Amino acid sequence: MDPRARLVAVSALSFLLLPFSLCAQEAPAAAKPEAPAANAAQQQRAGRPANAGAPAGNAAEGELPIPAETTSVTHHDWTAGSRPVHYTATVGVLLIHGEGQDAKPIGTMSYTAYTEDGVPAKSRPVTFFYNGGPGSATIWLHMGSMGPIRVLTKSPEASGAPPYEWVQNQYSLIDKSDLVFIDAPLTGYSRLVGKGKATDFQGVDQDVRAFNKFITRYITVNQRWSSPKYLFGESYGTPRSAALVASLNNDGIAFNGVTLLSSVLNYFVNSPGYDLDTKRYIPSFAAIAWYHNRVPHTGTMQDFVQKAREFTRGEYATALDQGDMLPAAEFDAVATKLAGFTGLSVAYCKQVKLRIDPSRFRKELLRDKGLTLGRYDARFEGTDTDDAGETPGYDPSDTGISGAYVGAFHEYMQKELKYNPDTTYDLRAPGGNWDWHHRPSGLRGGGGGGQAPAEPNTVTDLSDAMRKNPSLRVFSANGWYDLATPFFGTEHDLAQMMLPKSQLGNVKYGYYPAGHMVYLNVDALKSMHDDLEKWYSEK
C-alpha cells in the first residue's frame, strides 16, 4: 500500500506503482548497460556496509563476502483478535543462488516471519507478503496491513513528526495464517554477495526468479512443503505475484491463493495513444469527486460509480474511438456527462479533448480551494507554492505517512524483535535500469522465439497458473480513491484471462474507502481483513 521505491514511468503518464517520493525513470525500450556493481570497499565508502558481520575470508579476490543465513528469534503473544495466538518472530536472511546445479550464492534476501507455536505445519497456511516499486522494501505491508502489529498514523492527515507508536493489530491474519514479509532483492537487509551484480535481480524475470528461489528455500528450511500457501503482493507486487505463481507452479509448487492489492497486471495499456489508459481512470475520478463533494449526492457512491463504469464502457469509449471524426454535438454531450461524473467543468473537459490526465485531475478538482490531491490516496490534500500550475508539486499521500512508518519500523525491529545488524535497512534498491522484458508463461504457440516484450502483460501468467491449477483462487483488493492503480483497469485486466466458466468464481473482488495502501484507513483495513478471513476459509 506499495512510500517506497524509485518511480518507474512506463508511459508519459509516469505510472508509479508504490509510494515513495523519488525521481521517475523512463521505461527503457531495451535494457541499457549498467555500471559494474561496487565492490565491498566502494560500498562501505558510500556509507552502505557490504554484508557487515559476515565471516571474513570466505570470498575470493574480487568477490563480495558470503554471509551465513543468520536469524534473530523472539517469542510473542497476540491478544487483539478473537483468540490468543502464541507466535515466534524470526528476522533473517536467506541466500539466493545463481543458475545451474553448482551455482554459488549471488545475493541475500531479508525477511520477517511470524509463525504460530504448537501447530502442525501441514495444517497451517503460510502467506508470503511483499511490496512492489519495483525495488521497494516491504516495510509498508509489514507495518500497516496484516501483521501482528501496525503503526498508528493520522491518515488522511499528515502524521507529522515523532514520536510514533505501534499497537497490536486487531486486524492481523496471524490467527488464520503464518506470515512471511519478504524484502525485494537489494532492499531491506538484502545484499549482493559473491559474484552477484545488480543486473542479476533488476528486471521482471530476474525478480521473479529471485522470489521463486527465496520461497523454495524458505519452505525447504522450514519444512513447509505441505502447508497451504498464499501470495500477497501490493502494487508492482501484483504483476510479480502473477508471474511468480506461474513460475512456482511450473516448478511443481502449487499455491492455494493469491491476493492482489492495488493491481497493475498489464503495462501495455500505458502505451501512448492507447485509450484504455484514459478510460480506466473515469470511475476512480467519479469516486473521488463524490468523496470531495464535487458532484451531487443522489443515491450511494457505489451506484454513482457503477453509472460511471457504464458511461465509460459505452458513450465515452465510443466517443474516444471516433477521435477527430466525433461530431460536434456528440462531443458537447459527452463532455457534459464527463463533467458530471468527474466534478470538473464542462469547459475543462472540452479543453482536454475528453482525455483527463490523472495528475491534472489532482490539481484541477480543488483548484478553487488552493488544494491538491494525493496520487496514492486522493483523500489526502496538499498545497503548492501557487495555484496556477498544471500538476501538483508533490504527493501528500506519500509524504504524509513515510516518517511514521520508517521511524516506527526501526524502533520495533530493535526493541521488540531484537534485530540489530551492522548494516542499514534500505527502503529501495540502488538506482539502475529495470529490465522490463518479459515472456509470459503459457503463451499461445509455445511462446515462440525472439525478444520478449518490453511492456509486460502478466495477465497471461496468472491465467496459465489458474488453468494448470484449477484450485488456485484470486482475491483482488482495491481502493476507491487510488489514482496509481485504478480499480477499473484491474477489472478489465482480470476479465481478460479467458478462463472456463467453472473457474470464474475463483476470482473475487473487494472495494474499500481508501487509496493505494488500503490499510491506511483503519475502517477499510477492518473490512479487508473480514473479507480475507472469509476468503481464507473457503475451499
C-alpha positions as a printed NumPy array, in Angstrom:
array([[  0.   ,   0.   ,   0.   ],
       [  3.328,  -0.362,  -2.25 ],
       [  6.016,   5.256,   0.06 ],
       [  8.652,   3.308,  -1.457],
       [ 10.776,   2.58 ,  -4.41 ],
       [ 12.166,   4.515,  -7.313],
       [  9.299,   5.627,  -9.507],
       [  9.252,   3.844, -12.807],
       [  7.412,   5.516, -15.645],
       [  6.213,   3.04 , -18.231],
       [  4.477,   5.772, -20.181],
       [  4.32 ,   9.515, -20.497],
       [  1.921,   9.438, -17.565],
       [  4.61 ,   8.12 , -15.198],
       [  2.615,   5.149, -13.961],
       [  4.076,   4.766, -10.468],
       [  3.137,   1.721,  -8.541],
       [  4.269,   2.222,  -4.984],
       [  4.638,   5.33 ,  -2.895],
       [  7.992,   6.813,  -2.099],
       [  8.86 ,  10.26 ,  -3.287],
       [ 11.679,   9.741,  -5.746],
       [ 12.504,  10.819,  -9.259],
       [ 10.881,   8.948, -12.135],
       [ 12.812,   6.768, -14.542],
       [ 11.861,   6.457, -18.169],
       [ 10.886,   2.95 , -19.214],
       [ 13.658,   1.686, -21.492],
       [ 12.721,   0.248, -24.855],
       [ 15.521,  -2.183, -24.14 ],
       [ 17.675,  -2.751, -21.118],
       [ 20.645,  -0.392, -21.09 ],
       [ 24.141,  -1.332, -19.91 ],
       [ 24.624,  -0.734, -16.216],
       [ 27.75 ,   0.365, -14.415],
       [ 29.569,  -2.5  , -12.68 ],
       [ 28.443,  -3.218,  -9.132],
       [ 30.555,  -1.528,  -6.496],
       [ 32.977,  -3.747,  -4.644],
       [ 32.818,  -4.151,  -0.874],
       [ 35.208,  -1.293,  -0.199],
       [ 33.312,   1.043,  -2.52 ],
       [ 30.016,   0.166,  -0.837],
       [ 31.488,   0.882,   2.566],
       [ 32.861,   4.236,   1.402],
       [ 29.367,   5.066,   0.142],
       [ 28.036,   4.502,   3.642],
       [ 26.433,   1.135,   2.854],
       [ 28.183,  -1.72 ,   4.665],
       [ 28.708,  -4.737,   2.445],
       [ 27.36 ,  -7.66 ,   4.469],
       [ 28.775,  -6.304,   7.686],
       [ 29.329,  -9.037,  10.191],
       [ 29.874, -11.721,   7.533],
       [ 32.624, -14.241,   8.137],
       [ 35.965, -12.925,   6.973],
       [ 37.99 , -14.738,   4.352],
       [ 35.121, -16.546,   2.665],
       [ 35.332, -14.627,  -0.617],
       [ 37.805, -14.961,  -3.453],
       [ 39.663, -11.984,  -4.919],
       [ 37.16 ,  -9.535,  -6.407],
       [ 34.151, -11.197,  -4.758],
       [ 31.877,  -9.925,  -2.028],
       [ 31.718, -11.886,   1.237],
       [ 29.076, -14.616,   1.528],
       [ 27.401, -14.397,   4.96 ],
       [ 25.733, -17.121,   6.948],
       [ 21.939, -17.403,   6.948],
       [ 21.607, -15.795,  10.371],
       [ 18.339, -15.164,  12.242],
       [ 17.029, -13.406,  15.324],
       [ 14.23 , -15.319,  17.061],
       [ 11.826, -13.891,  19.646],
       [  8.525, -15.083,  21.129],
       [  5.322, -13.093,  21.494],
       [  1.602, -13.212,  22.27 ],
       [ -1.107, -11.682,  20.092],
       [ -4.232, -10.963,  22.121],
       [ -6.036,  -8.433,  19.926],
       [ -8.202, -10.87 ,  17.982],
       [-10.887, -13.48 ,  18.528],
       [ -8.383, -15.912,  20.072],
       [ -4.897, -15.52 ,  21.561],
       [ -2.013, -16.602,  19.363],
       [  1.42 , -17.537,  20.73 ],
       [  3.87 , -16.957,  17.906],
       [  7.549, -16.853,  17.043],
       [  9.024, -13.902,  15.151],
       [ 12.063, -14.692,  13.009],
       [ 14.095, -11.97 ,  11.299],
       [ 16.878, -13.066,   9.   ],
       [ 18.298, -13.521,   5.536],
       [ 18.368, -16.415,   3.097],
       [ 20.982, -16.916,   0.411],
       [ 19.916, -16.713,  -3.233],
       [ 21.97 , -18.837,  -5.606],
       [ 22.648, -18.221,  -9.256],
       [ 21.578, -20.513, -12.065],
       [ 22.874, -24.04 , -12.532],
       [ 23.258, -27.027, -10.241],
       [ 26.612, -25.894,  -8.873],
       [ 25.79 , -22.199,  -8.777],
       [ 27.109, -20.178,  -5.862],
       [ 25.22 , -17.541,  -3.852],
       [ 24.853, -14.175,  -5.601],
       [ 22.693, -12.365,  -3.057],
       [ 20.658, -12.483,   0.123],
       [ 17.007, -11.635,   0.707],
       [ 15.821, -10.481,   4.119],
       [ 12.524, -11.383,   5.722],
       [ 10.457, -11.283,   8.896],
       [  8.301, -14.349,   9.615],
       [  5.536, -14.743,  12.193],
       [  4.654, -18.384,  12.851],
       [  2.154, -19.742,  15.367],
       [  3.63 , -22.045,  18.001],
       [  2.477, -25.617,  18.509],
       [  0.513, -26.002,  15.246],
       [  1.372, -28.735,  12.712],
       [  2.875, -27.116,   9.624],
       [  0.78 , -29.273,   7.297],
       [ -2.474, -27.779,   8.558],
       [ -1.204, -24.214,   8.999],
       [ -1.274, -21.877,   5.952],
       [  1.712, -19.655,   5.186],
       [  1.359, -16.35 ,   3.331],
       [  4.248, -14.538,   1.624],
       [  3.92 , -10.718,   1.536],
       [  5.879,  -8.159,  -0.485],
       [  5.593,  -4.594,  -1.701],
       [  6.487,  -3.501,  -5.192],
       [  8.261,  -0.491,  -6.671],
       [  9.882,  -2.275,  -8.409],
       [ 12.749,  -2.158,  -5.969],
       [ 10.896,  -1.427,  -2.728],
       [ 11.352,  -2.943,   0.69 ],
       [  8.275,  -4.435,   2.369],
       [  8.171,  -2.088,   5.365],
       [  4.735,  -0.774,   4.292],
       [  2.815,  -4.05 ,   4.227],
       [  4.776,  -5.278,   7.23 ],
       [  3.936,  -2.299,   9.45 ],
       [  0.476,  -1.497,   8.128],
       [ -1.523,  -4.425,   6.821],
       [ -1.975,  -7.946,   8.176],
       [  0.977,  -8.397,  10.53 ],
       [  0.54 ,  -8.776,  14.307],
       [  1.406,  -5.092,  14.861],
       [  0.612,  -1.913,  12.939],
       [  1.912,   1.642,  13.076],
       [ -0.505,   4.422,  14.014],
       [ -0.925,   7.269,  11.528],
       [ -3.227,  10.27 ,  11.241],
       [ -4.431,   9.259,   7.784],
       [ -5.748,  11.029,   5.774],
       [ -3.942,  13.875,   7.563],
       [ -0.141,  14.093,   7.606],
       [  1.251,  12.103,  10.547],
       [  3.892,  14.727,  11.283],
       [  6.956,  14.405,  13.485],
       [  7.81 ,  11.754,  16.11 ],
       [  7.222,  10.156,  18.497],
       [  5.489,   7.352,  16.584],
       [  3.615,   4.406,  18.009],
       [  2.644,   0.903,  17.023],
       [ -0.027,  -1.305,  18.553],
       [ -1.189,  -4.893,  18.354],
       [ -3.07 ,  -5.179,  15.1  ],
       [ -6.594,  -6.415,  15.79 ],
       [ -6.983,  -6.944,  12.038],
       [ -3.991,  -9.227,  11.619],
       [ -4.308, -12.552,   9.808],
       [ -1.973, -14.238,  12.3  ],
       [ -4.934, -16.274,  13.565],
       [ -5.516, -17.64 ,  10.046],
       [ -2.037, -17.993,   8.579],
       [  1.664, -17.756,   9.282],
       [  3.001, -14.543,   7.741],
       [  6.331, -14.014,   5.938],
       [  7.227, -10.456,   4.881],
       [  9.939, -10.542,   2.199],
       [ 12.149,  -7.64 ,   1.135],
       [ 12.89 ,  -7.474,  -2.572],
       [ 16.495,  -8.069,  -3.667],
       [ 18.846,  -5.196,  -2.793],
       [ 16.29 ,  -3.709,  -0.371],
       [ 15.829,  -4.107,   3.384],
       [ 18.79 ,  -6.054,   4.739],
       [ 19.253,  -7.859,   1.402],
       [ 22.654,  -7.569,  -0.256],
       [ 24.74 ,  -8.732,  -3.191],
       [ 27.194, -11.491,  -2.303],
       [ 29.868, -13.44 ,  -4.114],
       [ 29.932, -12.537,  -7.798],
       [ 26.379, -11.195,  -7.726],
       [ 25.571,  -7.965,  -9.543],
       [ 22.526,  -5.721,  -9.634],
       [ 21.515,  -6.883, -13.117],
       [ 21.013, -10.386, -11.705],
       [ 17.946,  -9.038,  -9.876],
       [ 16.75 ,  -5.835, -11.537],
       [ 14.24 ,  -6.965, -14.107],
       [ 10.802,  -8.553, -14.385],
       [ 12.027, -12.102, -14.92 ],
       [ 15.157, -11.713, -12.783],
       [ 12.989, -10.531,  -9.883],
       [ 10.58 , -13.458, -10.286],
       [ 13.49 , -15.929, -10.301],
       [ 14.83 , -14.437,  -7.063],
       [ 11.468, -14.657,  -5.288],
       [ 10.987, -18.186,  -6.602],
       [ 14.347, -19.161,  -5.14 ],
       [ 13.58 , -17.454,  -1.828],
       [ 10.217, -19.169,  -1.382],
       [ 11.637, -22.539,  -2.396],
       [ 14.455, -22.085,   0.094],
       [ 12.107, -20.907,   2.853],
       [  9.698, -23.821,   2.581],
       [ 12.654, -26.211,   2.475],
       [ 14.469, -24.807,   5.517],
       [ 11.23 , -24.555,   7.494],
       [  9.65 , -27.803,   6.25 ],
       [  6.572, -26.128,   4.782],
       [  6.23 , -28.087,   1.534],
       [  2.826, -29.495,   2.506],
       [  1.441, -26.291,   4.056],
       [ -1.341, -24.393,   2.249],
       [  0.413, -21.488,   0.539],
       [ -0.632, -17.953,  -0.413],
       [  0.949, -14.909,  -2.049],
       [  0.051, -11.321,  -1.089],
       [  1.505,  -8.614,  -3.313],
       [  0.84 ,  -4.894,  -3.416],
       [  1.272,  -2.592,  -6.432],
       [  4.238,  -3.873,  -8.503],
       [  3.954,  -6.86 ,  -6.183],
       [  0.812,  -7.799,  -8.162],
       [  2.464,  -8.396, -11.561],
       [  5.229, -10.122,  -9.596],
       [  2.578, -12.359,  -7.993],
       [  1.008, -13.215, -11.333],
       [  4.331, -14.221, -12.885],
       [  5.639, -15.778,  -9.662],
       [  2.683, -18.073,  -9.032],
       [  3.007, -19.338, -12.615],
       [  6.767, -19.835, -12.183],
       [  6.345, -21.725,  -8.913],
       [  3.525, -23.796, -10.379],
       [  5.731, -24.793, -13.305],
       [  8.313, -25.93 , -10.734],
       [  5.754, -28.155,  -9.003],
       [  4.984, -25.759,  -6.122],
       [  1.226, -25.253,  -6.196],
       [ -0.383, -22.36 ,  -4.346],
       [ -3.842, -22.101,  -2.842],
       [ -4.429, -18.397,  -3.407],
       [ -3.113, -15.007,  -4.467],
       [ -4.176, -11.645,  -3.027],
       [ -3.655,  -8.73 ,  -5.407],
       [ -3.731,  -5.405,  -3.569],
       [ -3.858,  -2.335,  -5.855],
       [ -3.065,  -4.065,  -9.114],
       [ -1.412,  -3.349, -12.408],
       [ -1.001,  -6.543, -14.404],
       [ -0.7  ,  -5.273, -17.967],
       [  1.717,  -2.448, -18.74 ],
       [  0.805,  -2.341, -22.407],
       [ -2.217,  -0.165, -21.56 ],
       [  0.214,   2.647, -20.728],
       [  1.472,   2.885, -24.289],
       [  0.964,   6.405, -25.743],
       [ -2.225,   6.715, -27.741],
       [ -3.818,   3.641, -26.18 ],
       [ -7.134,   4.972, -24.89 ],
       [ -7.676,   2.259, -22.29 ],
       [ -5.232,   4.192, -20.102],
       [ -7.585,   7.183, -20.301],
       [-10.787,   5.193, -19.84 ],
       [ -9.753,   3.23 , -16.796],
       [ -9.472,   6.328, -14.589],
       [-13.01 ,   7.672, -15.069],
       [-14.761,   5.562, -12.37 ],
       [-11.973,   6.47 ,  -9.908],
       [-12.445,  10.157, -10.74 ],
       [-16.147,   9.689, -10.006],
       [-15.482,   8.126,  -6.588],
       [-13.007,  10.882,  -5.702],
       [-15.34 ,  13.658,  -6.86 ],
       [-18.065,  12.125,  -4.669],
       [-15.721,  11.961,  -1.657],
       [-14.821,  15.641,  -2.029],
       [-18.46 ,  16.701,  -2.592],
       [-17.853,  17.884,  -6.151],
       [-20.85 ,  16.035,  -7.582],
       [-24.471,  15.835,  -6.373],
       [-25.046,  13.048,  -3.834],
       [-28.008,  11.158,  -5.234],
       [-28.195,   7.521,  -4.183],
       [-24.968,   5.865,  -2.99 ],
       [-21.4  ,   6.348,  -4.109],
       [-21.352,   2.746,  -5.359],
       [-24.388,   3.457,  -7.56 ],
       [-22.731,   6.599,  -8.892],
       [-19.507,   4.734,  -9.669],
       [-21.452,   1.989, -11.43 ],
       [-23.057,   4.597, -13.69 ],
       [-19.557,   5.929, -14.39 ],
       [-18.459,   2.415, -15.38 ],
       [-21.388,   2.091, -17.775],
       [-20.729,   5.534, -19.26 ],
       [-17.046,   4.7  , -19.711],
       [-17.71 ,   1.389, -21.455],
       [-20.441,   2.915, -23.624],
       [-20.733,   6.521, -24.78 ],
       [-17.284,   7.563, -23.619],
       [-15.454,   4.653, -25.255],
       [-17.381,   5.19 , -28.484],
       [-16.52 ,   8.88 , -28.475],
       [-12.807,   8.25 , -27.958],
       [-12.771,   5.643, -30.714],
       [-14.075,   8.235, -33.176],
       [-11.349,  10.698, -32.316],
       [-11.351,  13.714, -34.64 ],
       [-14.336,  12.294, -36.505],
       [-16.627,  12.724, -33.482],
       [-19.487,  15.098, -34.462],
       [-19.537,  18.4  , -32.545],
       [-22.931,  17.76 , -30.971],
       [-21.801,  14.386, -29.609],
       [-18.556,  15.935, -28.383],
       [-20.534,  18.51 , -26.411],
       [-22.892,  15.886, -24.992],
       [-20.076,  13.561, -23.877],
       [-18.126,  16.489, -22.358],
       [-21.191,  17.441, -20.313],
       [-21.627,  13.901, -18.99 ],
       [-17.907,  13.569, -18.33 ],
       [-18.01 ,  16.737, -16.267],
       [-20.986,  15.364, -14.343],
       [-19.02 ,  12.274, -13.308],
       [-15.649,  13.903, -12.605],
       [-16.665,  17.138, -10.873],
       [-14.667,  19.155, -13.411],
       [-16.161,  21.925, -15.558],
       [-17.594,  21.224, -18.985],
       [-15.173,  23.776, -20.41 ],
       [-12.193,  21.933, -18.936],
       [-13.404,  18.573, -20.285],
       [-13.61 ,  20.156, -23.74 ],
       [-10.175,  21.761, -23.438],
       [ -8.523,  18.389, -22.751],
       [-10.432,  16.75 , -25.636],
       [-12.276,  14.424, -23.229],
       [ -8.988,  12.886, -22.055],
       [ -8.252,  13.667, -18.396],
       [ -4.734,  13.052, -17.173],
       [ -4.795,  11.852, -13.524],
       [ -2.044,  14.293, -12.495],
       [ -4.024,  17.171, -13.966],
       [ -7.156,  15.931, -12.204],
       [ -5.325,  16.029,  -8.857],
       [ -4.536,  19.708,  -9.434],
       [ -7.826,  20.741, -11.03 ],
       [-10.557,  19.238,  -8.835],
       [ -9.945,  21.502,  -5.799],
       [ -8.067,  24.289,  -7.565],
       [-10.61 ,  26.854,  -6.38 ],
       [ -9.685,  25.95 ,  -2.787],
       [ -5.955,  26.055,  -3.433],
       [ -5.666,  22.308,  -2.672],
       [ -4.143,  19.362,  -4.481],
       [ -4.917,  15.651,  -4.08 ],
       [ -2.786,  12.611,  -3.309],
       [ -1.923,  10.206,  -6.087],
       [ -1.855,   7.066,  -3.99 ],
       [ -4.789,   8.181,  -1.897],
       [ -6.904,  11.077,  -3.117],
       [ -8.379,  11.587,   0.362],
       [ -5.091,  13.337,   1.233],
       [ -4.911,  17.067,   0.467],
       [ -1.869,  19.264,  -0.048],
       [ -0.874,  22.763,  -1.089],
       [  1.57 ,  24.079,  -3.672],
       [  3.554,  27.314,  -3.683],
       [  0.953,  28.711,  -6.09 ],
       [ -2.362,  27.58 ,  -7.543],
       [ -1.676,  28.165, -11.218],
       [  0.312,  25.028, -12.034],
       [ -0.857,  22.183, -14.224],
       [  0.076,  19.323, -11.881],
       [  0.786,  19.002,  -8.123],
       [  4.278,  19.621,  -6.823],
       [  4.269,  16.535,  -4.578],
       [  2.065,  13.706,  -3.363],
       [  0.649,  14.382,   0.131],
       [ -0.423,  10.744,   0.467],
       [  3.266,   9.791,   0.228],
       [  4.895,  12.451,   2.373],
       [  2.117,  12.265,   4.947],
       [  2.934,   8.771,   6.209],
       [  6.559,   7.929,   5.349],
       [  8.109,   9.278,   8.564],
       [  5.755,   7.317,  10.799],
       [  6.418,   4.026,   9.001],
       [ 10.178,   4.39 ,   8.854],
       [ 10.574,   5.59 ,  12.451],
       [  8.26 ,   3.01 ,  13.995],
       [  9.776,   0.163,  11.958],
       [ 13.338,   0.751,  13.124],
       [ 12.363,   1.05 ,  16.778],
       [ 10.18 ,  -2.058,  16.533],
       [ 12.97 ,  -4.076,  14.913],
       [ 15.497,  -3.119,  17.543],
       [ 13.398,  -3.174,  20.717],
       [ 10.821,  -5.891,  20.07 ],
       [ 12.44 ,  -8.244,  17.545],
       [ 15.996,  -7.737,  18.88 ],
       [ 17.451,  -7.404,  15.414],
       [ 20.453,  -5.081,  15.312],
       [ 22.607,  -5.965,  12.288],
       [ 25.688,  -3.942,  11.423],
       [ 24.06 ,  -2.798,   8.207],
       [ 21.338,  -0.398,   7.128],
       [ 17.744,  -1.198,   6.165],
       [ 17.414,   0.114,   2.601],
       [ 13.935,   1.316,   1.65 ],
       [ 14.72 ,   0.959,  -2.022],
       [ 17.212,  -0.679,  -4.32 ],
       [ 20.115,   1.404,  -5.652],
       [ 19.486,   3.187,  -8.931],
       [ 19.659,   1.208, -12.126],
       [ 17.723,   0.376, -15.257],
       [ 14.918,  -2.101, -14.705],
       [ 14.716,  -4.712, -17.455],
       [ 11.025,  -4.721, -18.424],
       [ 11.246,  -7.559, -20.941],
       [  9.063, -10.496, -20.001],
       [  7.823, -13.566, -21.825],
       [  4.642, -14.681, -20.061],
       [  4.102, -18.261, -19.007],
       [  1.698, -20.2  , -21.205],
       [  1.916, -18.028, -24.32 ],
       [ -0.107, -19.476, -27.146],
       [  2.023, -21.269, -29.697],
       [  4.615, -22.237, -27.081],
       [  5.996, -18.754, -26.604],
       [  7.919, -18.515, -29.854],
       [ 11.375, -17.082, -30.231],
       [ 12.797, -13.606, -30.339],
       [ 12.993, -10.98 , -27.664],
       [ 10.293, -10.827, -25.008],
       [  8.007,  -7.765, -24.988],
       [  9.162,  -4.686, -23.047],
       [  5.62 ,  -3.913, -21.845],
       [  4.968,  -6.896, -19.589],
       [  1.492,  -8.406, -19.525],
       [  1.291, -10.791, -16.589],
       [ -2.429, -11.474, -17.057],
       [ -1.28 , -14.36 , -19.241],
       [  0.89 , -15.754, -16.441],
       [ -1.955, -15.697, -13.933],
       [ -4.309, -17.292, -16.45 ],
       [ -1.756, -20.027, -17.136],
       [ -1.343, -20.761, -13.423],
       [ -5.118, -20.936, -12.896],
       [ -5.609, -23.295, -15.832],
       [ -2.86 , -25.627, -14.655],
       [ -4.017, -25.423, -11.033],
       [ -7.831, -25.171, -11.176],
       [ -7.975, -24.815,  -7.376],
       [ -5.989, -21.557,  -7.409],
       [ -8.085, -18.633,  -6.135],
       [ -7.521, -14.89 ,  -6.547],
       [ -8.706, -12.041,  -4.335],
       [ -8.434,  -8.559,  -5.849],
       [ -8.446,  -5.763,  -3.228],
       [ -8.994,  -2.218,  -4.498],
       [ -9.182,   1.295,  -3.075],
       [-11.859,   3.597,  -4.477],
       [ -9.529,   6.617,  -4.268],
       [ -6.363,   5.125,  -5.79 ],
       [ -5.026,   7.038,  -8.817],
       [ -1.875,   4.906,  -9.157],
       [ -3.655,   1.615,  -9.918],
       [ -7.312,   2.441, -10.69 ],
       [ -9.772,  -0.349,  -9.949],
       [-11.486,  -0.152, -13.348],
       [ -8.193,  -1.095, -15.006],
       [ -7.859,  -4.079, -12.683],
       [-11.392,  -5.192, -13.516],
       [-10.562,  -5.012, -17.212],
       [ -7.292,  -6.947, -16.864],
       [ -8.71 ,  -9.772, -14.755],
       [-11.58 , -10.154, -17.205],
       [ -9.092, -10.99 , -19.978],
       [ -7.848, -14.335, -18.606],
       [-10.186, -16.366, -20.855],
       [-10.973, -18.75 , -18.018],
       [-13.511, -21.559, -18.349],
       [-16.845, -20.763, -16.716],
       [-16.135, -23.311, -13.998],
       [-13.267, -21.11 , -12.758],
       [-14.822, -17.647, -12.989],
       [-15.872, -17.898,  -9.334],
       [-12.206, -18.333,  -8.361],
       [-11.692, -14.581,  -8.856],
       [-13.263, -12.315,  -6.228],
       [-13.119,  -8.579,  -5.576],
       [-13.101,  -6.261,  -2.581],
       [-13.556,  -2.473,  -2.722],
       [-12.665,  -0.144,   0.124],
       [-12.954,   3.579,   1.026],
       [ -9.214,   4.129,   0.78 ],
       [ -6.41 ,   4.599,  -1.709],
       [ -3.458,   2.541,  -2.904],
       [ -2.497,   1.495,   0.63 ],
       [ -5.961,   0.37 ,   1.693],
       [ -4.749,  -0.266,   5.236],
       [ -4.13 ,   3.469,   5.873],
       [ -7.856,   3.761,   6.527],
       [ -8.427,   1.629,   9.625],
       [-12.104,   1.139,   8.772],
       [-11.066,  -0.112,   5.333],
       [ -8.424,  -2.358,   6.924],
       [-11.126,  -3.941,   9.063],
       [-13.332,  -4.575,   6.031],
       [-10.436,  -6.016,   4.02 ],
       [ -9.468,  -8.252,   6.956],
       [-13.025,  -9.543,   7.251],
       [-13.158, -10.271,   3.517],
       [ -9.812, -12.057,   3.583],
       [-10.661, -14.06 ,   6.684],
       [-13.747, -15.354,   4.896],
       [-11.768, -15.941,   1.693],
       [ -9.092, -17.978,   3.506],
       [-11.828, -20.175,   4.981],
       [-13.289, -21.001,   1.58 ],
       [-12.193, -24.087,  -0.27 ]])
